[in-house]
């Protein structure tokens, strides 16, 4: 496809998305007959005019799919449209492969954006981080690639490799080819240690199954060692379901609603604290950044709004929803957020993220790459020796509590 044709596809898709969004907005103030249907008529007219009057006949399939994907991305960066063949493959392959490259993705500007990298995965070893863009997977451009399909391409047999092209946004504007070797992902153990001034430090790199129980054991151990204050580090914790976030918050909150789930066709479901699960009343600080997502965000929001902890760092990513495939008549499907998780005060976490009470920008990690584009392993110093403005600010604040 030449550059002029590419421009047509992108421009037409953008125009069609705009028309659909205008139609949806008008539909809020009018009946279906008076609002949505006339806009669909305009949509059809635009398609007809493009097909008949543009300087050359475009690939209408590409234009239409681009419009659908653009519409989905504009309302839900985690949504996917899968054609019948892709949906069949998705259903067959889902959960079939044990190996994974370890990327957590969302849609951004039509391409795939990195939410985070699973600790210990090939993606983390390659230095891929929140905000990076994936330009291609296996030689196939990610422009308008369904998010769910991209996830399938990154999975495979352990030991097999997949090549991606990535733009490391904060380090280079040029795409870089990276080979990722799929592996069985094993969540690392919860880190914990006693810092100075009797401050206990707990770091769950993920909230995978069993990690909240590990965090509870770590907190109990630190309290026995004499900890009088706690720091819970949830930076770059992007793996972990909503229920794990609720369970983590419950370790520090004994009553009240910690979060709730609600959608247009999903009745509200409250997640309330259970008094018997709360285990620490020590002063608490929670560290977050733009790589904090999903269950970790739910925990941070609950602790912040219950005034149980001082939350320090950067605004979190914004990803906490219930997603389901919605099948269409032709066998295709839309994987869509059918309900969102809300903070105790009613904020949709996917829409707003969690804004800390104390905002502190994180220092960009200086990642050294070898000739293969893989991050050179660095020895990790103790937290108290790091040049870490978020941790330092949290320590300063919690000393006075």
N, C-alpha and C positions, 0 to 999 in steps of 0.2 A: 504494500500500500504506500503510495507516494505521500509527501508531506501535505499537499493540498487536500488529498482524500482524508488523511488523518485529521486535518483541521476540520473538515466537514463533519466527520463522525463525532468529534468532541463537541463542536459548536452546536450541532443539531441535538445531540443528547442533552446538552445543557439547556437549550431552549425548550425541549420537550419536558424536562424535569421542572423547569420554571412554570410551564403551563399547568402541569399536574398539581404543583403545589398551590398555585393560584386557585385552581379549581377546588382543591380541598379546603382552602381557607374560605372561599365563597360558600362552600357547602355547609360550613358551620352556621351561616346566617340565613340559609334558605333550605327549602326542601330538596330532596334528590332531584326531582323533576326540574326545579327552577335553578338549582345551583350546579350540581356535578355534571349532569348530562350535557348542558350547553358547552361546558369546558372540554368534555370528551369530544364533542363535535369539532371544536377548534383544533384539538390535538390531531384528529383525523385529517382535517383540512391541511394542517401544516405538513403532515406526512405526505399527503397527495401532492402538494405543491413542490416539496423537495424532490420527490420522485420524478415529477414531470417537467420541472423548469430549471433545475440546477444544471450547470454547464455539462455535467456528465452524470449518468445514472449511478447513484450511490448504492452501497451494500446496505439495503434497508434492514436486513437482519441485524447487522452490527449496530446500526443507528438505534433500533428498537431495544435491543438488549442493553445498549449503553444507557438509554433513557431509564429502563427499569432499574438497573444497578445504581444509577445516579439518584433515583428517587429513594431507593432503600437506604443508601448511604446517608442521605440528607436527614432521614428520621431515625436511623438506627445503624451506627457504625459497625455493629456485630451481625447484621442481617446478611443473608445470602439468597440469591435466586439460583436454583439448580434446574437445568433442563431435564427432560425425562431420562436421558442416558446418564447424566451426571448424578441424578437422584438415585437411580438404581445402583450405580457404583457406590454412592455414599452409604446406602443401606447395606450393601454386601460387605463393604470394607470396614465399616465403623466398628472399631474394637477388635478387628481381626489381626492387626499387626502390633507387635510388642515394642518395636523400635520406634524412636521419635527423635527428631532433631532438636526439640526443646524450645521452639519459638511460640510465644503467645502473641496473637495478632489481632488487629482490627483494621477497618477500612479507613483510608485517609487520602483525600484528594484523588480518589479513583484507584489508588494503589494500596498495597498492604503496609500498614504501619506497625512497628514493634511496640507492643505493650510491655513486654518483659521477656527475659530468657530464664528458663528453668535452671535452678542452681545445679551445677555439675554436668549440664548438658553440653553437646557440641556447640550450640548457639552461644552459651555463656563463655565457653573456652575461646570462641572466635571473637569475643569482645562485643557482640551485638547487644544493644541496650535500648531502653525506652526512647522513642522518637526516631530511631533509624527507619529507613524505608527499604522494602524489598521490591526490587524492580522486576526480577524474574525468578522462576523456580523451574529447574530442569530445562532451561532454555525457552520456557514459555512466559511471555510477559504477564505481569500481574494486573495490568490495566484491565479493569472490569472482570477479573477472575473472582468467582464466588469465594468468599472467605472460608466456607466449609470445605470446598474442594481443595483450596490451598492447604488446609490442615491435613487432608488425605495424602497430598503429594509429599508432605514432610514426614509422613509415617512410612514404615517399611520394616523389613527384617533387620534385626540387630546386626551391625557390621556393614550394612549396605550404605552407600553414600548418595547424597543429592547435592547438586551444585546450585547455588543461588547467586544472584547479583544484588548487592546491597549498597545503599548510599548511607554512609555513616554521617548523619546530618551535622553533628557537632564537631566532626573531625575532618571531613572531606566532602566536597560536592561531586566528586567523580565516583561512578559506580565501581564496585570492586567485586570480582568473582571469588566466591568462598565455597569450599567443599566441606559439607557437614556430614559426619558419620553418625548414622542413627544408632541409638543404644537404648537399652531398657533404663528408664529414668528412675533413680532411687533418691527420694527426698533426703537431704542431709539431716543429721540430728540437730535438735535445738541447742544453740550455743548459750551458755550462761557463765557468768563469773562475778566475783565481788570486786567492785572498783573502790577507789578511795572514798572516804567519808561515809562508809557503810552503805554505799549505793549498789544495789543488785542490778545487773545488766542481763536481759533476756532477749535473745534474737532467734525467732523462728523464721528461717529463710522461706519456708512454705507453710501453708495451713492444710497440707494434705492430711488424709485420714490418719489419726493417731498422734498428730503433732500438738494438738491442744492438750492432750493427756501428758505429753512430754513437757510442755511448757508449765503445766501445773506442778509436775515433779520438780522442775527446775526452780520454780518460785518457792516451793516448800523447802528445798535444800538451801536456798539463799537466805530464807528467813531463819533457818536453824544456824546458819553461819554468822548471823548477826546483822543482816541487812535491815535498815530502818527506812529505806526508800527504794523505789524500783524504777527502772527504765525499760520499757518494752519497745524494741526496735523493729518496726514493720516496714522499713524502707526496702523497696524492690520486692516485697512479698506480694506476688501476683498470682500465685497458685493457691487455690483453696476455696471450697464451696461456701455458700452463704451460711449454712448451718454451722460450719466451723468458726466463722467470724462471730456468730451469736454466742457459741460456746466459749470462745476466748474472752469476750466481753463479760460473760457471766462469772468468770473467775474473780472479777473485781466489783461487780454490781449484784446486789442481792434481791432487788425488787424493781418492778416497773417494766415497761416495754422497751426492748433493746432494738427492735426493728420490726417492720411489717412489709408484707408482700401484697400487691394489688395490681389488677389490670382491668381492661375494659370488660373481659369475660371471665376474669379470675377474681372471686370474692376476696375481700381483705382477710389476711391471715396474720395475726399478731404473734410475735416471738417474744415471750416474756421471760424475765430472769427467774431462776429457781433459787431460792434462798440456800438450799443445801449444797449448791455447786460453787457458791462464792467462797473464796479461800484466803483473800488478802485484803486488808483495809489500809495497807501502807500507802503513803503519798506516792503518786504515780505520774510519770511522764511518758508519752507515746511519741515515737519518731516516725514521720511519714515523708514520702517524696512522690514525684510524678510516676514512679514505678510501683507505688502501692495500689493494688487493685483487688476487686471482687470481695472475698470474705474479709480480708484485712481492712478494707475500707469500711465495711459494716461494723467491725469491732471499733475502729477509730471514731466513727461517727457516734456510736452509742456511748463510748467513754467520754467524748467531748460534750455531748448534749446532756448527759447525766451529771456533768461537772465533776466527774470522778477522776479525770486526768487532765493535765496540761498537754495539748497536742502541739508539737513543734516540728517545723520543716516546711515542705512545699505542698501545694494543692495536689491531691491525689489524682489518679488517672480518670476515674469515672467508669466503672464497669460492675454493675450488680443487677442482674436481671434473670428471669426465667425464660428460656428459649425453647421453642418447639417447631418442628416442621409442619407447615400448613400446605397440604397437597392441593394441586389445581387439576382441572378437568383433563388436561392432556398428559397427566403423569408427571409433570414438573412439580416443583415445590418451592416455597419460600420458608426459610428458617428465620424466624422472627422473634423478637422479644414480646412475649404475650403478657408479661407482668414485670414490674420493677420493684426493687427493694427500696424502702424508704427509711430514713433515719427516724428516731423517736419524735422529732419535731416536724416530720412530714416532708423532708427534702428528698427528692428522687436522686439517689446516689449516682446512677448512670448519667444523669443530666448535669449535676453540679459538682460531683466529686466531693471531697471533704477538705474544707479550708481550715488550716490550723489556727488556733488562737494566737500563736506566735509564729509568724512567717520568717523563715530563714532559708536563703538560697543554698543549695548544695554545691560544693566545689566539684567541677568536672573531673572525673578520674582520668588520669593520663595513661592510656592503654598503649603499650608498645607491641607492635605487630612484627611477626617474622616474615620470611620471604613467601610463605604460603598464605599470608593474610590472617594467621591465627594469633590470638593474643598470647604474649609471652607470660607465663605464670609468674606472679609476684607473691612474695611472702607477705602474709597479712599480719601487721603488727597488732598488739593489744589495743582495744578501743581507746583507752585513756591516753595513748601516745599518738593517736591520729590527729592530723590537722583537719579536724572535722567540726565545722562551725555549728551544725545542727546538734551534735552530741554535746559540744561545749555549752551551747545555750541552754539545753535541757538540764545539764548538771548545775549550771548557775541558778536556774529557776527552782530546781527541786531541793537545793540545799537550804532554802528558806522556808520549806514546808514541814 
